[in-house]
């Protein structure tokens, strides 16, 4: 029985109707001494059934989970892509990178928010004290926060494994908070509102560069995000092509939204909205930032968004499409897509100095 199929919905509806009927018929027929127990049981079952029906309706609308394996997090077969420059498998005993939690203050935007910073193992080695590293900036979805990249996508483990296996060179990764609580700012400078893009594309690089050994080479940053963060990554990279060498979107969209979560970010200004419309931009200005886009095979909205973007771009900029993992619009799909996306981004970044393995000496 399919999670999004008609039979499951029919069973849920039939069970709900039957439960309502039983509750109404039996309400005054239970023995007086213990009537309270079955009444409470029926009411509890009605609430649970209502919640399950609501969840099923939401899931059908947005395609979060498309199978029971997807819902339960069971692994599905995924083709393993070999990566250039390495075996693709981490050697035992390699030192792990480190995650730091920082408060990132924006002097230009006036915005201050929390962020995560990943430092690769080689960054911490005494032999690399004069070495500088490129940066990948990650954007989370809405609602959400930087911690989602760690708790749901295991970004530290993924980066450790990909770097150790030679699939990508060492990079610094920064995960800023890209929206205010309760408001989806879509990472843009809202007309008369919060300057999200200025914070993310000007203040964040400035703050990180002042405190870490960041590469000073042109286009030494890259951007990646999932869902709303995918829109953020590509839109931000398009606006700052001298900083971002490439951008990746995992199940993202490419035209701006106006809904209850975003509010009116553009105040009716058509030019500002088009400036923040990656699909319109590639159709009219042929943006030069290469893109990597992917989405779950059962995520029709994200798949359509990719098709429309490719059609609008007509090959300019170049758009690489990652393999679509089984599943809908959820962290399971994005976790499968992360390794290939990271490797693709890193291949577009300038690297300084050779990479070398570090052995764990304990502690």
C-alpha positions as CSV (number, residue, x, y, z in Angstrom):
1,X,0.0,0.0,0.0
2,X,1.5,3.3,-1.1
3,X,1.8,6.2,1.4
4,X,0.3,8.6,-1.0
5,X,-2.0,6.2,-2.7
6,X,-5.8,6.3,-2.7
7,X,-6.3,3.0,-0.7
8,X,-4.6,4.4,2.3
9,X,-6.7,7.6,2.2
10,X,-9.8,5.6,1.8
11,X,-9.0,3.4,4.8
12,X,-8.2,6.5,7.0
13,X,-11.5,8.1,6.0
14,X,-13.5,4.9,6.5
15,X,-11.9,4.4,9.9
16,X,-12.6,8.0,10.9
17,X,-16.3,7.7,9.9
18,X,-16.7,4.4,11.7
19,X,-15.1,5.8,14.8
20,X,-17.4,8.8,14.9
21,X,-20.4,6.5,14.4
22,X,-19.3,4.2,17.2
23,X,-18.6,7.1,19.6
24,X,-22.0,8.6,19.0
25,X,-24.0,5.3,19.2
26,X,-22.2,4.0,22.3
27,X,-21.8,7.3,24.2
28,X,-24.7,6.6,26.6
29,X,-24.7,2.8,26.4
30,X,-21.4,2.1,28.2
31,X,-22.0,0.6,31.7
32,X,-22.3,3.4,34.2
33,X,-19.5,2.3,36.4
34,X,-16.7,2.5,33.8
35,X,-18.2,4.6,31.0
36,X,-15.6,7.3,31.5
37,X,-12.8,5.0,30.2
38,X,-14.2,4.1,26.8
39,X,-15.5,7.6,26.3
40,X,-12.0,9.0,26.8
41,X,-10.6,6.3,24.7
42,X,-12.9,7.1,21.8
43,X,-12.1,10.9,22.1
44,X,-8.4,10.2,22.1
45,X,-8.7,8.0,19.0
46,X,-10.7,10.7,17.3
47,X,-8.0,13.2,18.0
48,X,-5.2,10.9,16.8
49,X,-7.2,10.0,13.7
50,X,-7.8,13.6,12.9
51,X,-4.1,14.4,13.3
52,X,-3.2,11.5,11.0
53,X,-5.7,12.6,8.3
54,X,-4.3,16.2,8.5
55,X,-0.7,14.9,8.2
56,X,-1.7,12.8,5.2
57,X,-3.3,15.8,3.5
58,X,-0.3,18.0,4.2
59,X,2.1,15.3,3.0
60,X,0.0,14.8,-0.2
61,X,0.1,18.6,-0.9
62,X,3.8,19.2,-0.3
63,X,5.3,15.8,-1.0
64,X,7.5,15.5,2.1
65,X,7.4,11.7,2.2
66,X,6.4,9.6,-0.7
67,X,6.8,6.0,0.7
68,X,6.8,4.3,4.0
69,X,10.5,3.7,3.6
70,X,11.0,7.4,3.1
71,X,8.8,8.2,6.2
72,X,10.6,5.7,8.4
73,X,14.1,6.7,7.2
74,X,14.9,3.3,5.7
75,X,17.8,3.4,3.3
76,X,17.1,3.0,-0.4
77,X,19.6,2.0,-3.0
78,X,21.6,4.9,-4.4
79,X,24.2,4.8,-7.0
80,X,27.7,5.5,-5.6
81,X,29.5,8.0,-7.8
82,X,33.3,7.9,-7.8
83,X,35.1,11.1,-7.1
84,X,38.2,12.4,-8.7
85,X,41.4,12.6,-6.7
86,X,40.6,9.9,-4.1
87,X,39.3,6.5,-3.2
88,X,36.0,7.9,-1.8
89,X,36.4,6.2,1.5
90,X,37.9,7.6,4.7
91,X,40.9,6.0,6.2
92,X,40.5,4.8,9.8
93,X,42.0,7.1,12.5
94,X,41.9,10.3,10.6
95,X,41.4,13.5,12.7
96,X,38.0,15.0,12.5
97,X,37.2,18.6,11.7
98,X,35.7,20.9,14.4
99,X,32.4,22.8,14.6
100,X,32.4,26.2,16.3
101,X,29.3,28.1,17.4
102,X,29.7,31.9,17.0
103,X,27.7,35.1,17.2
104,X,28.1,36.8,13.8
105,X,27.6,40.5,14.0
106,X,26.9,42.5,10.8
107,X,28.4,45.9,10.8
108,X,26.9,46.9,7.4
109,X,23.4,45.3,7.6
110,X,22.9,45.9,11.4
111,X,21.9,42.3,11.7
112,X,23.4,39.9,14.3
113,X,22.7,36.2,14.4
114,X,24.1,32.9,15.4
115,X,26.2,30.7,13.1
116,X,28.1,27.5,12.8
117,X,31.6,27.3,11.4
118,X,33.3,24.1,10.3
119,X,37.1,23.9,10.3
120,X,38.7,21.0,8.5
121,X,41.2,18.8,10.3
122,X,44.1,20.2,8.3
123,X,43.2,23.8,9.4
124,X,44.0,22.9,13.0
125,X,47.4,21.3,12.2
126,X,50.6,23.3,13.1
127,X,52.0,22.6,9.6
128,X,49.1,24.5,8.0
129,X,49.4,27.7,10.1
130,X,50.1,29.8,7.1
131,X,47.6,28.1,4.7
132,X,44.4,29.8,3.7
133,X,41.2,28.0,2.7
134,X,38.2,28.6,0.4
135,X,34.7,28.8,2.0
136,X,31.4,27.1,1.3
137,X,28.4,29.1,2.8
138,X,25.3,27.0,3.6
139,X,21.8,28.2,3.8
140,X,19.0,26.4,5.7
141,X,15.3,26.1,4.9
142,X,12.3,27.8,6.5
143,X,11.4,27.2,9.2
144,X,14.8,26.0,10.5
145,X,18.2,27.1,11.6
146,X,21.9,26.3,11.2
147,X,21.7,23.4,13.6
148,X,19.6,21.5,10.9
149,X,22.7,21.1,8.8
150,X,24.3,19.3,11.8
151,X,21.5,17.4,13.5
152,X,19.6,16.3,10.3
153,X,22.2,16.3,7.6
154,X,25.4,15.5,9.7
155,X,27.4,18.1,7.8
156,X,30.5,17.6,10.0
157,X,30.6,13.8,9.3
158,X,29.9,14.3,5.6
159,X,32.7,16.9,5.2
160,X,35.2,14.8,7.3
161,X,34.5,11.8,5.1
162,X,34.6,13.6,1.8
163,X,37.8,15.4,2.6
164,X,39.5,12.3,4.1
165,X,38.5,10.2,1.1
166,X,39.9,12.7,-1.4
167,X,36.5,13.6,-2.9
168,X,37.1,17.2,-2.1
169,X,39.9,19.4,-0.7
170,X,39.7,20.9,2.8
171,X,37.4,23.9,3.0
172,X,35.9,26.1,5.7
173,X,32.2,25.9,5.9
174,X,30.0,28.6,7.5
175,X,26.3,28.1,8.3
176,X,24.7,31.5,9.2
177,X,21.1,32.0,10.4
178,X,19.5,33.3,7.3
179,X,16.1,34.5,8.6
180,X,14.5,36.0,11.6
181,X,12.2,33.8,13.8
182,X,8.7,33.6,12.3
183,X,9.6,35.4,9.1
184,X,10.8,33.9,5.8
185,X,12.9,36.7,4.4
186,X,14.1,34.6,1.5
187,X,17.6,36.0,2.1
188,X,16.8,39.2,0.3
189,X,17.2,42.9,1.2
190,X,13.5,43.6,1.8
191,X,12.3,47.0,0.6
192,X,12.1,49.1,3.8
193,X,12.9,46.0,5.8
194,X,15.7,43.6,7.0
195,X,18.8,43.6,4.9
196,X,19.2,39.8,4.8
197,X,21.3,39.6,1.7
198,X,23.7,42.3,2.8
199,X,24.2,40.4,6.0
200,X,24.7,37.0,4.3
201,X,26.8,38.2,1.3
202,X,28.7,41.1,2.8
203,X,28.8,40.9,6.6
204,X,29.2,37.1,6.9
205,X,32.2,37.0,4.5
206,X,33.8,40.0,6.1
207,X,33.4,38.6,9.7
208,X,34.7,35.1,8.7
209,X,37.6,36.5,6.7
210,X,38.7,38.7,9.7
211,X,38.8,35.7,12.1
212,X,39.8,32.7,10.1
213,X,42.5,31.9,7.5
214,X,40.2,32.4,4.5
215,X,41.5,32.5,0.9
216,X,42.0,35.9,-0.6
217,X,41.8,34.7,-4.2
218,X,38.9,35.9,-6.3
219,X,35.7,33.8,-6.3
220,X,37.0,31.7,-3.3
221,X,33.5,31.2,-1.9
222,X,30.6,28.9,-2.9
223,X,27.0,28.7,-1.8
224,X,24.6,25.8,-1.2
225,X,21.2,25.4,0.4
226,X,18.2,23.1,0.7
227,X,14.5,24.1,0.0
228,X,14.2,27.8,0.7
229,X,18.0,27.8,1.2
230,X,18.4,26.6,-2.3
231,X,16.7,29.8,-3.6
232,X,18.9,31.8,-1.2
233,X,22.2,30.2,-2.4
234,X,21.6,30.8,-6.1
235,X,20.0,34.2,-5.7
236,X,22.9,35.4,-3.5
237,X,25.6,33.9,-5.7
238,X,24.0,35.6,-8.8
239,X,24.2,39.0,-7.1
240,X,27.8,38.6,-6.0
241,X,29.6,36.7,-8.8
242,X,33.0,38.2,-7.9
243,X,32.8,36.3,-4.6
244,X,30.9,33.1,-5.3
245,X,32.4,30.7,-7.8
246,X,29.4,28.3,-7.9
247,X,26.1,27.6,-6.2
248,X,24.1,24.4,-5.5
249,X,20.4,23.9,-4.7
250,X,18.9,20.8,-3.1
251,X,15.2,20.8,-3.8
252,X,15.1,24.5,-4.1
253,X,12.9,26.9,-6.1
254,X,14.0,29.7,-8.4
255,X,11.2,32.3,-8.4
256,X,10.5,34.5,-5.3
257,X,7.5,33.8,-3.1
258,X,4.9,36.2,-1.6
259,X,2.8,34.4,1.1
260,X,1.9,34.6,4.7
261,X,5.5,33.6,5.8
262,X,7.3,36.1,3.6
263,X,5.0,39.0,3.7
264,X,5.5,41.7,0.9
265,X,9.2,41.9,0.6
266,X,9.2,44.0,-2.5
267,X,6.4,46.5,-1.8
268,X,5.2,46.2,-5.4
269,X,8.5,47.2,-7.0
270,X,8.7,45.1,-10.1
271,X,12.4,45.7,-10.7
272,X,13.4,44.6,-7.2
273,X,11.4,41.5,-7.5
274,X,12.9,40.6,-10.9
275,X,16.4,41.3,-9.4
276,X,15.5,38.6,-6.9
277,X,14.2,36.1,-9.5
278,X,16.9,33.7,-10.5
279,X,14.8,32.2,-13.3
280,X,14.1,35.6,-14.8
281,X,17.8,36.6,-14.4
282,X,19.1,33.6,-16.3
283,X,16.6,34.2,-19.1
284,X,17.5,37.8,-19.6
285,X,21.0,38.4,-18.3
286,X,22.8,35.0,-18.7
287,X,24.3,34.9,-15.3
288,X,27.9,33.5,-15.2
289,X,27.8,31.5,-12.0
290,X,27.6,27.7,-12.7
291,X,24.9,25.8,-10.9
292,X,24.3,22.4,-9.4
293,X,20.6,21.5,-8.9
294,X,19.0,18.3,-7.7
295,X,15.7,17.2,-6.1
296,X,14.0,14.0,-5.0
297,X,12.4,11.9,-7.7
298,X,9.1,12.2,-5.9
299,X,9.3,15.9,-5.4
300,X,7.3,17.2,-8.4
301,X,7.4,20.9,-7.5
302,X,11.2,20.9,-7.1
303,X,11.6,18.8,-10.3
304,X,9.4,21.2,-12.3
305,X,11.4,24.2,-10.9
306,X,14.6,22.6,-12.2
307,X,13.0,22.0,-15.6
308,X,11.8,25.6,-15.9
309,X,15.2,27.0,-14.8
310,X,17.1,24.9,-17.4
311,X,14.7,25.9,-20.1
312,X,15.1,29.6,-19.2
313,X,18.9,29.4,-19.0
314,X,19.4,27.7,-22.4
315,X,22.9,26.6,-21.2
316,X,23.9,30.0,-19.8
317,X,24.9,29.6,-17.0
318,X,25.9,25.9,-17.2
319,X,23.6,23.9,-15.0
320,X,24.7,20.5,-13.7
321,X,21.9,18.2,-12.5
322,X,22.7,15.8,-9.7
323,X,21.3,12.3,-9.5
324,X,17.8,12.4,-8.0
325,X,17.5,10.3,-4.9
326,X,14.3,8.4,-4.1
327,X,12.0,10.4,-1.9
328,X,10.2,13.7,-1.5
329,X,11.0,17.0,0.1
330,X,12.8,16.0,3.2
331,X,16.2,15.6,5.0
332,X,16.6,12.0,3.9
333,X,16.8,13.1,0.3
334,X,19.1,16.0,1.0
335,X,21.5,13.9,3.1
336,X,21.9,11.6,0.1
337,X,22.6,14.6,-2.2
338,X,25.1,16.4,0.0
339,X,28.3,14.4,-0.8
340,X,28.1,14.9,-4.5
341,X,27.0,18.5,-4.2
342,X,30.0,19.3,-1.9
343,X,32.4,17.7,-4.2
344,X,31.0,19.6,-7.2
345,X,31.2,22.9,-5.4
346,X,34.8,22.3,-4.2
347,X,35.9,21.5,-7.7
348,X,35.0,25.1,-8.7
349,X,37.0,26.7,-5.8
350,X,40.6,27.8,-6.0
351,X,42.8,25.7,-3.7
352,X,46.0,26.9,-2.0
353,X,48.6,24.5,-0.8
354,X,48.6,20.7,-1.0
355,X,46.2,18.5,0.9
356,X,47.7,15.9,3.3
357,X,46.2,13.3,5.6
358,X,46.3,13.7,9.4
359,X,46.4,10.7,11.7
360,X,44.5,10.6,14.9
361,X,46.9,10.3,17.8
362,X,44.1,10.0,20.4
363,X,42.6,12.4,22.8
